[in-house]
Amino acid sequence: MIKKRDDIEEIFHPKGVALYGASPKGGLGNLLIMGLIELGFPNIYPIHPKVDEILGLKAYPNIKQVEGDIDLVIIAVHPRHVKKILYDCIEKKVKGVILFTSGFREIGEKGRNFENEIVQIARNGGIRIIGPNCMGIYCPESRLSFFPSLPLEKGNIAFVSQSGSLSTLVIMSSMLRGIYFSKVISIGNCADLNFNDFLEYFANDENTKVIGCYLEGIENGKEFIKLTKEISRKKPIIMWKVGLTNAGKKAANSHTGSLAGNSLLWEHIFQQTGMIKVHNINQLIEHFGMFQNPVLPKGNKVVVISGPGGPAVSSADACELAGLELAKLSNETKIKLKEILPEFGTGVNNPVDLGLNIAFQPELEYLACEIAGADKNVDMVLIYISVLKKIQIKNFIKVQNKIKKPIALVTTFDISASFKDYSVKDYFQPISPKKAPNYVRKLYNNGISLHNSEQNAALALSNLLKYSKFLRKLK
């Protein structure tokens, strides 16, 4: 049984937050405060020795002079000031400290020794440290944020990252696809609270349904494997593991001082634990969408449906490379497809070629999906569509409710792109970027995933099958 982490719960829901490093002159510390202000966190206390006000908030020369309760302190000043601040935090009975500051283990042995000293001071005083070298916490529920312009909308995905900047990029890029988070934590060097600690916390977090990770390296590997295997039984873990090459290992070590491991070892870990492997930010976000309400496949037989001929061939390649097999459609299915498709420029084998008529008859896409998807030889569907339109979303959802099999849509045009200033005909006009997130979220909630390439779609379907097999083995 995975233990409940009340110590971390308190940090995610503080009564008051103090911040060292904000200034009337601006800087990174001000960005952190601006994020808190924009999300409406109620009790923010800038600490500055010389000024009375920062960004419209009353500033204090020392945390001990703040009358209100402070559970969380963000430190974004030079490392030489950290020890003194920590002792003040202990006196104030602070529960958690986010060390935004860098200049610790990632710079070498001297930095590592100083990091260890800082951690020991904190532990002796009953304080948990996040970081150093991190952004900290984003939690819409408690209105915590580490950057301006992050959404207040709450979701059911938690994201744990060893990269601070990537945390921000993931939140904002996901927002454009209608995906929101329960909590995001940038953990940096993991001097005190580490990757496994937050996995434990999210395993028991009722607001988290899916766990996403960006991982450079792990120290307690045995505990990590045991923990992820147990969590995967009830919540999917989508893992972007980097540092698998010699160049990546060196970069990880200089970034957060992490021990990365080798690719063969990690392949074995993925197979053993049921974690879902992705390779970049787009795949990560697309998998977040797919696992909102996944329809788990029974086998690896896929039907590919496409209007453009080239992408149909490319999709077939992508599926086979991902370990999927093109389904052999029944004669009955082929006859039904012939009845709806034009006589020339189309094909009813797998891939199903819809021809150029889809530019004028977009209904062919969902009709073909319904017919081919209902074939008993088909376990999942990959559809390459040129443009995602409102009516298509409605119709694909109807089809999904009938066939109850995974559907992966590939769209040529980015859903956040606008054609407003270009002379493009109406039948090539996608959903407006402003409305796209809400419509795409409807797809996710009905078991339909959306991808920007056939390679990503095939990988997602393959990962869905692997996770389905992992769960079946447990029964």
VENGI-V44041 format. One record per residue. SS is DSSP state (H for helix, E for strand, C for the rest). PSI is psi as a letter, one per 20 degrees, with the letter a starting at -180 (* if undefined). NEAR is the number of other ideal C-beta (glycine too) atoms within 8 Angstrom. Layout:
ss=(SS/SS)
psi=(PSI/PSI)
near=(NEAR/NEAR)
//
This chain:
ss=(C/C/C/C/C/H/H/H/H/H/H/H/C/C/C/C/E/E/E/E/C/C/C/C/C/C/C/H/H/H/H/H/H/H/H/H/H/H/H/C/C/C/C/E/E/E/E/C/C/C/C/C/E/E/C/C/E/E/E/E/C/C/H/H/H/C/C/C/C/C/C/E/E/E/E/C/C/C/H/H/H/H/H/H/H/H/H/H/H/H/H/C/C/C/C/E/E/E/E/C/C/C/C/C/H/H/H/C/H/H/H/H/H/H/H/H/H/H/H/H/H/H/H/H/C/C/C/E/E/E/E/C/C/C/C/E/E/E/E/C/C/C/C/E/C/C/C/C/C/C/C/C/C/C/C/C/E/E/E/E/E/C/C/H/H/H/H/H/H/H/H/H/H/H/H/C/C/C/C/C/E/E/E/E/E/E/C/C/C/C/C/C/C/C/H/H/H/H/H/H/H/H/H/C/C/C/C/C/C/E/E/E/E/E/E/C/C/C/C/C/H/H/H/H/H/H/H/H/H/H/H/C/C/C/C/C/E/E/E/E/E/C/C/C/C/H/H/H/H/H/H/H/H/H/H/H/C/C/C/C/C/C/H/H/H/H/H/H/H/H/H/H/H/C/C/E/E/E/C/C/H/H/H/H/H/H/H/H/H/H/C/C/C/C/C/C/C/C/C/C/E/E/E/E/E/E/C/C/H/H/H/H/H/H/H/H/H/H/H/H/H/C/C/C/E/E/C/C/C/C/H/H/H/H/H/H/H/H/H/H/C/C/C/C/C/C/E/C/C/C/C/E/E/C/C/H/H/H/H/C/C/C/H/H/H/H/H/H/H/H/H/H/H/C/C/C/C/C/C/E/E/E/E/E/E/C/C/C/C/H/H/H/H/H/H/H/H/H/H/H/H/H/H/C/C/E/E/E/E/E/E/C/C/C/C/C/C/C/C/C/C/C/C/C/C/H/H/H/C/C/C/C/H/H/H/H/H/H/H/H/H/H/H/H/H/C/C/E/E/E/E/C/C/H/H/H/H/H/H/H/H/H/H/H/H/H/H/H/H/H/H/H/H/H/C)
psi=(p/p/q/p/n/h/h/h/g/h/h/i/m/q/h/q/p/q/p/p/i/q/q/h/i/a/a/h/h/h/g/g/h/h/g/g/g/h/i/k/p/h/n/p/n/p/p/p/i/i/q/i/p/p/k/j/q/p/q/q/h/q/h/i/i/p/h/r/p/o/h/p/p/p/o/l/r/q/h/i/i/g/g/g/g/g/h/h/h/g/h/i/l/q/h/q/p/o/n/h/p/r/k/c/h/i/i/a/g/g/h/g/g/h/g/h/g/g/g/g/g/g/g/h/j/k/p/q/p/p/b/a/l/r/h/c/p/p/n/h/g/j/k/q/q/j/q/q/j/q/q/i/p/q/a/j/p/q/p/p/p/i/p/g/h/h/g/g/h/g/g/h/h/h/h/i/j/k/p/r/q/g/q/p/p/o/i/c/i/l/h/e/p/a/g/h/g/h/g/g/g/h/h/j/o/h/i/p/h/q/p/q/q/o/p/g/r/q/g/n/g/g/g/g/g/g/g/h/g/g/h/i/h/i/p/p/o/o/p/n/p/r/k/i/r/g/g/h/g/g/g/g/h/h/g/j/k/q/o/g/r/r/h/g/g/h/g/h/g/g/h/h/i/j/q/p/p/r/i/r/h/g/h/g/h/h/h/g/g/h/j/g/m/q/o/p/q/h/a/j/p/q/p/p/p/q/g/p/g/g/h/g/g/h/h/g/g/g/g/g/h/j/j/r/p/p/q/o/q/r/h/g/g/g/g/h/h/h/h/i/q/q/h/q/j/r/q/j/a/o/q/o/o/i/a/i/i/h/h/i/m/i/i/h/g/h/g/h/g/g/g/h/h/i/p/i/i/p/h/r/p/p/p/o/q/g/p/o/r/g/h/g/g/g/h/h/g/g/g/h/h/g/h/l/q/p/p/o/p/p/p/g/p/p/i/j/q/p/j/h/j/q/m/p/q/h/i/j/o/r/q/q/h/h/i/g/g/g/g/h/h/h/g/g/i/k/k/p/q/p/q/j/q/h/g/h/g/g/g/g/g/g/h/g/g/g/h/g/h/g/h/h/h/i/*)
near=(2/9/5/5/10/6/8/12/9/11/14/11/8/14/7/13/15/15/16/13/13/16/11/6/4/5/9/8/14/12/10/17/15/10/13/14/12/10/12/7/12/5/9/12/16/14/12/11/4/4/8/4/9/13/10/5/11/7/13/12/8/8/15/7/7/11/3/8/6/15/12/16/15/14/14/12/10/6/9/4/10/12/9/7/13/14/10/11/13/14/7/10/6/14/12/14/15/14/16/15/14/7/10/18/10/13/7/6/5/7/12/11/8/10/13/9/9/16/11/8/12/14/9/7/10/7/13/12/15/16/14/16/13/14/10/14/14/15/12/13/9/9/12/15/12/14/11/8/5/13/7/7/7/9/8/8/15/14/15/15/14/14/11/12/7/10/17/12/9/16/14/10/10/13/12/11/14/13/14/11/14/13/15/14/14/14/15/15/14/11/14/10/10/10/13/11/10/13/15/12/11/14/13/9/10/4/8/13/7/13/16/16/13/15/12/12/13/11/7/8/8/6/8/12/11/8/13/14/11/9/14/14/8/5/11/10/15/15/12/14/9/10/13/11/7/5/6/11/11/8/9/14/12/7/11/13/10/12/7/13/10/7/7/6/8/11/8/8/11/11/6/8/11/13/11/14/8/12/5/7/10/8/13/14/13/14/14/14/15/12/11/13/7/11/10/9/13/5/6/10/13/16/17/15/14/14/14/8/7/6/11/14/9/9/17/11/8/14/15/10/8/11/7/14/8/13/12/7/15/9/5/6/13/11/8/9/14/8/6/9/13/7/4/5/7/11/6/10/7/10/14/16/11/13/11/6/13/13/10/6/7/13/7/13/14/12/9/14/15/11/12/16/14/10/12/5/8/15/12/16/15/16/13/14/14/10/12/15/10/8/7/12/14/8/10/14/12/9/13/14/7/9/11/7/12/14/17/17/14/16/14/7/9/6/14/7/8/6/9/4/4/5/2/6/5/4/8/10/9/13/11/7/10/4/9/16/10/8/13/15/11/10/15/15/8/10/10/12/14/14/13/8/8/13/9/13/16/17/12/15/17/12/12/14/15/10/14/11/8/10/11/7/6/6/4)
//
